[in-house]
Amino acid sequence: MELIATCAFGLEKIVYDEIKKLGLWVIKTEDGRVTFEGDESALVKANLWLRCADRILIKVGEFHAETFDELFDQTTDFEWENAITKNDVFPVDATSVKSALHSEPAIQSIVKKAIVTRLQKQYKTEILPENSGATYQIIVKANKDQFLLAIDSSGDSLHKRGYRTKANQAPMKETLAAALVKLSDWTPDRPLYDTFCGSGTIGIEAALIAKNIAPGLKREFTFHSWPWIDKALIEECYQEAKKSIRTDVKLNINCSELDPETTKIAESNAKNAGCGEIKFQTSDFRSLDFSKFENSTFISNPPYGERLDERSSVEKMYRQFGEKFQQSNNCSLFLITSNENFPYLFGRPADKNRKLFNGNIRCYLFMYS
Ligand SMILES: C[S@@+](CC[C@H](N)C(=O)[O-])C[C@H]1O[C@@H](n2cnc3c(N)ncnc32)[C@H](O)[C@@H]1O
């Protein structure tokens, strides 16, 4: 079958690499999604192991449609009965971009009607109670009149690893934090610092990568309720993931944060994630002695000052951060912010920068190697 890993714009190449690392065959990479070939085992492993993807979908089909009749007819052509039995639940969720059919509720109801019509005919029944059985969330994505129909196998988005039971005010998605670590020069033998750690996501994701802990190990996915996926296969994939955890890695990950309550949250999240060895402290970065830091990697997501009244204090903070960072020895910095003037305020042009989205906020990852 064809599987699709969806992801935030800008993370496609990282997700592509992660899929290749699982030994799977990538068919194509497009904006926000990577399509790959795989069986049931690939479906389970992709959900369990991909750190930077949002969801794993099973592709049902693709077609061009500009009218509701075309959408209905082409949707009924697919063999929905191969996945959905007469008692299953199948909600439909649609998004539409730059398409003649732009009303998402209308697309949802036409696709639903088409699937119901197909199943009623196949099962020779008028009644599809949808009150028991497994759930098959149907995803419809229309882009420039090209429709993708798929079934979601993940349920909650993959950034919900299960370790972050509490979060601070502006937590970063775990998938983006993992991507920052992968885009940085950090290797587990190098000290890592996050001096604006919030709920600790960057440090925790780095530790999970270093210890080879599968990001999905602490949670379940929608596919767990699907009868056609062998329970023994699922168990085997989880057991294999548990066996591949590296217990021999010595970590030097240091997270600090201004707010004491937030530091406590971060510490508890790290313990939940099985990364209790991360060091946390409550401190203003301005009070840290940066001359002690050497040959280390800094990865941070400081406040952005999105609100107009916060902007000047955040810009002042970026200047102060630049002055402090100058005192460190041979350290690299990977900092994400929506403020495009960061290099000017920090006092040095970045060696590279990369556009990324933190939720809906367009950001830059400034890289100082
Ligand atoms: C955008 S949040 C970081 C979110 C974090 N990446 C996460 O996933 O939870 C920025 C954090 O910087 C902290 N902060 C603000 N000013 C600081 C300062 N002067 N020194 C250290 N931390 C500071 C805030 O308390 C906040 O938790």
Ligand as a Chemical Component Dictionary entry (heavy atoms), coordinates in Angstrom:
data_LIG
# 
_chem_comp.id                   LIG 
_chem_comp.type                 NON-POLYMER 
_chem_comp.pdbx_formal_charge   0 
_chem_comp.three_letter_code    LIG 
# 
loop_
_chem_comp_atom.comp_id 
_chem_comp_atom.atom_id 
_chem_comp_atom.alt_atom_id 
_chem_comp_atom.type_symbol 
_chem_comp_atom.charge 
_chem_comp_atom.model_Cartn_x 
_chem_comp_atom.model_Cartn_y 
_chem_comp_atom.model_Cartn_z 
_chem_comp_atom.pdbx_ordinal 
LIG C1  C1  C 0  8.988  30.155 23.684 1  
LIG S1  S1  S 1  9.240  29.618 25.285 2  
LIG C2  C2  C 0  10.162 28.150 25.093 3  
LIG C3  C3  C 0  9.273  26.983 24.832 4  
LIG C4  C4  C 0  10.005 25.663 24.844 5  
LIG N1  N1  N 0  10.806 25.460 23.657 6  
LIG C5  C5  C 0  8.994  24.546 25.030 7  
LIG O1  O1  O 0  8.876  23.673 24.160 8  
LIG O2  O2  O -1 8.271  24.562 26.013 9  
LIG C6  C6  C 0  10.468 30.730 25.882 10 
LIG C7  C7  C 0  10.838 30.500 27.334 11 
LIG O3  O3  O 0  11.903 31.416 27.675 12 
LIG C8  C8  C 0  11.739 31.758 29.027 13 
LIG N2  N2  N 0  12.493 33.022 29.281 14 
LIG C9  C9  C 0  12.096 34.305 29.050 15 
LIG N3  N3  N 0  13.055 35.161 29.403 16 
LIG C10 C10 C 0  14.105 34.430 29.874 17 
LIG C11 C11 C 0  15.387 34.762 30.400 18 
LIG N4  N4  N 0  15.775 36.024 30.528 19 
LIG N5  N5  N 0  16.197 33.742 30.780 20 
LIG C12 C12 C 0  15.789 32.448 30.685 21 
LIG N6  N6  N 0  14.573 32.075 30.218 22 
LIG C13 C13 C 0  13.747 33.062 29.799 23 
LIG C14 C14 C 0  10.231 31.899 29.209 24 
LIG O4  O4  O 0  9.869  31.750 30.557 25 
LIG C15 C15 C 0  9.705  30.772 28.306 26 
LIG O5  O5  O 0  9.437  29.598 29.042 27 
# 
loop_
_chem_comp_bond.comp_id 
_chem_comp_bond.atom_id_1 
_chem_comp_bond.atom_id_2 
_chem_comp_bond.value_order 
_chem_comp_bond.pdbx_ordinal 
LIG C1  S1  SING 1  
LIG S1  C2  SING 2  
LIG S1  C6  SING 3  
LIG C2  C3  SING 4  
LIG C3  C4  SING 5  
LIG C4  N1  SING 6  
LIG C4  C5  SING 7  
LIG C5  O1  DOUB 8  
LIG C5  O2  SING 9  
LIG C6  C7  SING 10 
LIG C7  O3  SING 11 
LIG C7  C15 SING 12 
LIG O3  C8  SING 13 
LIG C8  N2  SING 14 
LIG C8  C14 SING 15 
LIG N2  C9  SING 16 
LIG N2  C13 SING 17 
LIG C9  N3  DOUB 18 
LIG N3  C10 SING 19 
LIG C10 C11 SING 20 
LIG C10 C13 DOUB 21 
LIG C11 N4  SING 22 
LIG C11 N5  DOUB 23 
LIG N5  C12 SING 24 
LIG C12 N6  DOUB 25 
LIG N6  C13 SING 26 
LIG C14 O4  SING 27 
LIG C14 C15 SING 28 
LIG C15 O5  SING 29 
# 
